[in-house]
Amino acid sequence: MSLVEILSASVLVIGVSLVLLASVGLQRFESVFARIHPATKATTLGVVFLAVGAALRMDDIGDVVKLLLVAGLQLVTAPIAAHMVGRAAYRAGTELSPRTQVDELAATRSDQVDQEGRFP
């Protein structure tokens, strides 16, 4: 086995482990706000590691560019999507976990809406 094959296999195992950890977190966490964390952080890192591990095995530079583009788009879109899901859940009135100690958005949660039904 060459060094590149060992490095690629190691990075792929790390990526698969992170995606598996994310799926366990999605099952175990109780609220939508807690589930956002494994759905974005662990999954994003897992996909990036998988793309890099696969890119190490590719011979064609076009395939490597595509995989790195996938990793880059994952890094850009997942945090934005998680923010929007969390924001929508909060504004919809989803109950916070009883373990939540500080609600920094409580001031925006009041019945302050403009004429179009949106929060300020």
CYANA upper distance limits for C-alpha pairs under 8 A (distance plus 0.5 A):
  1 MET  CA      5 GLU  CA      6.75
  1 MET  CA      6 ILE  CA      7.33
  2 SER  CA      6 ILE  CA      6.94
  3 LEU  CA      7 LEU  CA      6.58
  4 VAL  CA      8 SER  CA      6.39
  4 VAL  CA     56 LEU  CA      7.39
  4 VAL  CA     57 ARG  CA      8.19
  5 GLU  CA      9 ALA  CA      6.53
  5 GLU  CA     56 LEU  CA      8.39
  5 GLU  CA     57 ARG  CA      7.67
  6 ILE  CA     10 SER  CA      6.61
  7 LEU  CA     11 VAL  CA      6.67
  7 LEU  CA     53 GLY  CA      8.20
  8 SER  CA     12 LEU  CA      6.60
  8 SER  CA     52 VAL  CA      8.35
  8 SER  CA     53 GLY  CA      5.08
  8 SER  CA     54 ALA  CA      7.43
  8 SER  CA     56 LEU  CA      6.33
  8 SER  CA     57 ARG  CA      7.23
  9 ALA  CA     13 VAL  CA      6.64
  9 ALA  CA     53 GLY  CA      7.34
 10 SER  CA     14 ILE  CA      6.77
 10 SER  CA     53 GLY  CA      8.36
 11 VAL  CA     15 GLY  CA      6.69
 11 VAL  CA     49 PHE  CA      6.32
 11 VAL  CA     50 LEU  CA      7.33
 11 VAL  CA     52 VAL  CA      7.85
 11 VAL  CA     53 GLY  CA      5.68
 12 LEU  CA     16 VAL  CA      6.63
 12 LEU  CA     49 PHE  CA      6.80
 12 LEU  CA     50 LEU  CA      5.61
 12 LEU  CA     53 GLY  CA      5.61
 12 LEU  CA     54 ALA  CA      7.82
 13 VAL  CA     17 SER  CA      6.54
 14 ILE  CA     18 LEU  CA      6.72
 14 ILE  CA     46 GLY  CA      7.69
 14 ILE  CA     49 PHE  CA      7.36
 14 ILE  CA     50 LEU  CA      8.49
 15 GLY  CA     19 VAL  CA      6.81
 15 GLY  CA     45 LEU  CA      7.54
 15 GLY  CA     46 GLY  CA      4.50
 15 GLY  CA     47 VAL  CA      6.83
 15 GLY  CA     48 VAL  CA      7.82
 15 GLY  CA     49 PHE  CA      5.21
 15 GLY  CA     50 LEU  CA      5.51
 16 VAL  CA     20 LEU  CA      6.60
 16 VAL  CA     46 GLY  CA      6.77
 16 VAL  CA     50 LEU  CA      7.61
 17 SER  CA     21 LEU  CA      6.53
 17 SER  CA     46 GLY  CA      7.88
 18 LEU  CA     22 ALA  CA      6.61
 18 LEU  CA     42 ALA  CA      5.96
 18 LEU  CA     43 THR  CA      7.00
 18 LEU  CA     45 LEU  CA      7.48
 18 LEU  CA     46 GLY  CA      5.38
 19 VAL  CA     23 SER  CA      6.82
 19 VAL  CA     42 ALA  CA      6.77
 19 VAL  CA     43 THR  CA      5.63
 19 VAL  CA     46 GLY  CA      5.65
 19 VAL  CA     47 VAL  CA      7.93
 20 LEU  CA     24 VAL  CA      6.84
 21 LEU  CA     25 GLY  CA      6.67
 21 LEU  CA     38 PRO  CA      8.25
 21 LEU  CA     42 ALA  CA      7.59
 22 ALA  CA     26 LEU  CA      6.70
 22 ALA  CA     38 PRO  CA      5.22
 22 ALA  CA     39 ALA  CA      6.58
 22 ALA  CA     42 ALA  CA      5.83
 22 ALA  CA     43 THR  CA      6.32
 23 SER  CA     27 GLN  CA      7.00
 23 SER  CA     38 PRO  CA      8.01
 23 SER  CA     39 ALA  CA      8.20
 24 VAL  CA     28 ARG  CA      6.67
 25 GLY  CA     29 PHE  CA      6.30
 25 GLY  CA     35 ARG  CA      7.37
 25 GLY  CA     38 PRO  CA      6.20
 25 GLY  CA     39 ALA  CA      8.43
 26 LEU  CA     35 ARG  CA      5.88
 26 LEU  CA     38 PRO  CA      6.91
 26 LEU  CA     39 ALA  CA      7.24
 29 PHE  CA     34 ALA  CA      6.40
 29 PHE  CA     35 ARG  CA      6.23
 30 GLU  CA     34 ALA  CA      7.23
 30 GLU  CA     35 ARG  CA      7.75
 30 GLU  CA     97 SER  CA      8.32
 31 SER  CA     35 ARG  CA      6.69
 31 SER  CA     96 LEU  CA      7.77
 31 SER  CA     97 SER  CA      7.05
 32 VAL  CA     36 ILE  CA      6.75
 32 VAL  CA     86 GLY  CA      7.96
 32 VAL  CA     89 ALA  CA      8.01
 33 PHE  CA     37 HIS  CA      8.00
 33 PHE  CA     86 GLY  CA      6.68
 33 PHE  CA     96 LEU  CA      8.18
 34 ALA  CA     38 PRO  CA      8.39
 35 ARG  CA     39 ALA  CA      6.65
 36 ILE  CA     40 THR  CA      6.60
 36 ILE  CA     82 ALA  CA      6.59
 36 ILE  CA     86 GLY  CA      7.80
 37 HIS  CA     41 LYS  CA      6.29
 37 HIS  CA     42 ALA  CA      8.04
 38 PRO  CA     42 ALA  CA      5.61
 38 PRO  CA     43 THR  CA      7.06
 39 ALA  CA     43 THR  CA      6.22
 39 ALA  CA     44 THR  CA      8.42
 39 ALA  CA     82 ALA  CA      8.49
 40 THR  CA     44 THR  CA      6.06
 40 THR  CA     78 ALA  CA      6.29
 40 THR  CA     79 PRO  CA      6.95
 40 THR  CA     82 ALA  CA      7.09
 41 LYS  CA     45 LEU  CA      6.65
 42 ALA  CA     46 GLY  CA      6.43
 43 THR  CA     47 VAL  CA      6.57
 44 THR  CA     48 VAL  CA      6.67
 44 THR  CA     74 GLN  CA      6.69
 44 THR  CA     75 LEU  CA      6.90
 44 THR  CA     78 ALA  CA      7.38
 45 LEU  CA     49 PHE  CA      6.59
 46 GLY  CA     50 LEU  CA      6.59
 47 VAL  CA     51 ALA  CA      6.54
 47 VAL  CA     71 ALA  CA      7.19
 47 VAL  CA     74 GLN  CA      8.02
 48 VAL  CA     52 VAL  CA      6.64
 48 VAL  CA     70 VAL  CA      8.50
 48 VAL  CA     71 ALA  CA      5.34
 48 VAL  CA     72 GLY  CA      8.39
 48 VAL  CA     74 GLN  CA      7.98
 48 VAL  CA     75 LEU  CA      8.34
 49 PHE  CA     53 GLY  CA      6.46
 50 LEU  CA     54 ALA  CA      6.53
 51 ALA  CA     55 ALA  CA      6.45
 51 ALA  CA     67 LEU  CA      5.87
 51 ALA  CA     68 LEU  CA      7.07
 51 ALA  CA     70 VAL  CA      7.79
 51 ALA  CA     71 ALA  CA      6.65
 52 VAL  CA     56 LEU  CA      6.74
 52 VAL  CA     67 LEU  CA      7.72
 52 VAL  CA     68 LEU  CA      7.47
 52 VAL  CA     71 ALA  CA      8.32
 53 GLY  CA     57 ARG  CA      7.37
 54 ALA  CA     58 MET  CA      7.06
 54 ALA  CA     67 LEU  CA      8.12
 55 ALA  CA     63 ASP  CA      7.79
 55 ALA  CA     64 VAL  CA      5.40
 55 ALA  CA     67 LEU  CA      6.74
 55 ALA  CA     68 LEU  CA      7.98
 56 LEU  CA     64 VAL  CA      8.30
 58 MET  CA     63 ASP  CA      7.13
 58 MET  CA     64 VAL  CA      6.83
 59 ASP  CA     63 ASP  CA      8.30
 59 ASP  CA     64 VAL  CA      8.46
 60 ASP  CA     64 VAL  CA      7.18
 61 ILE  CA     65 VAL  CA      6.70
 62 GLY  CA     66 LYS  CA      6.80
 63 ASP  CA     67 LEU  CA      6.77
 64 VAL  CA     68 LEU  CA      6.67
 65 VAL  CA     69 LEU  CA      6.51
 66 LYS  CA     70 VAL  CA      6.74
 67 LEU  CA     71 ALA  CA      6.83
 68 LEU  CA     72 GLY  CA      6.61
 69 LEU  CA     73 LEU  CA      6.56
 70 VAL  CA     74 GLN  CA      6.60
 71 ALA  CA     75 LEU  CA      6.78
 72 GLY  CA     76 VAL  CA      6.86
 73 LEU  CA     77 THR  CA      6.41
 74 GLN  CA     78 ALA  CA      6.23
 75 LEU  CA     79 PRO  CA      7.72
 76 VAL  CA     80 ILE  CA      7.58
 77 THR  CA     81 ALA  CA      6.59
 78 ALA  CA     82 ALA  CA      6.59
 79 PRO  CA     83 HIS  CA      6.60
 80 ILE  CA     84 MET  CA      6.77
 81 ALA  CA     85 VAL  CA      6.65
 82 ALA  CA     86 GLY  CA      6.56
 83 HIS  CA     87 ARG  CA      6.52
 84 MET  CA     88 ALA  CA      6.52
 85 VAL  CA     89 ALA  CA      6.57
 86 GLY  CA     90 TYR  CA      6.55
 87 ARG  CA     91 ARG  CA      6.62
 88 ALA  CA     92 ALA  CA      6.49
 89 ALA  CA     93 GLY  CA      7.05
 89 ALA  CA     94 THR  CA      6.05
 90 TYR  CA     94 THR  CA      6.05
 90 TYR  CA     95 GLU  CA      8.48
 91 ARG  CA    109 ARG  CA      7.41
 96 LEU  CA    100 THR  CA      7.05
105 LEU  CA    109 ARG  CA      6.98
106 ALA  CA    110 SER  CA      7.48
108 THR  CA    112 GLN  CA      7.60
108 THR  CA    119 PHE  CA      7.61
108 THR  CA    120 PRO  CA      8.10
112 GLN  CA    119 PHE  CA      6.77
112 GLN  CA    120 PRO  CA      7.69
113 VAL  CA    117 GLY  CA      5.88
113 VAL  CA    118 ARG  CA      5.65
113 VAL  CA    119 PHE  CA      5.11
113 VAL  CA    120 PRO  CA      6.84
114 ASP  CA    118 ARG  CA      6.05
114 ASP  CA    119 PHE  CA      6.90
114 ASP  CA    120 PRO  CA      7.20
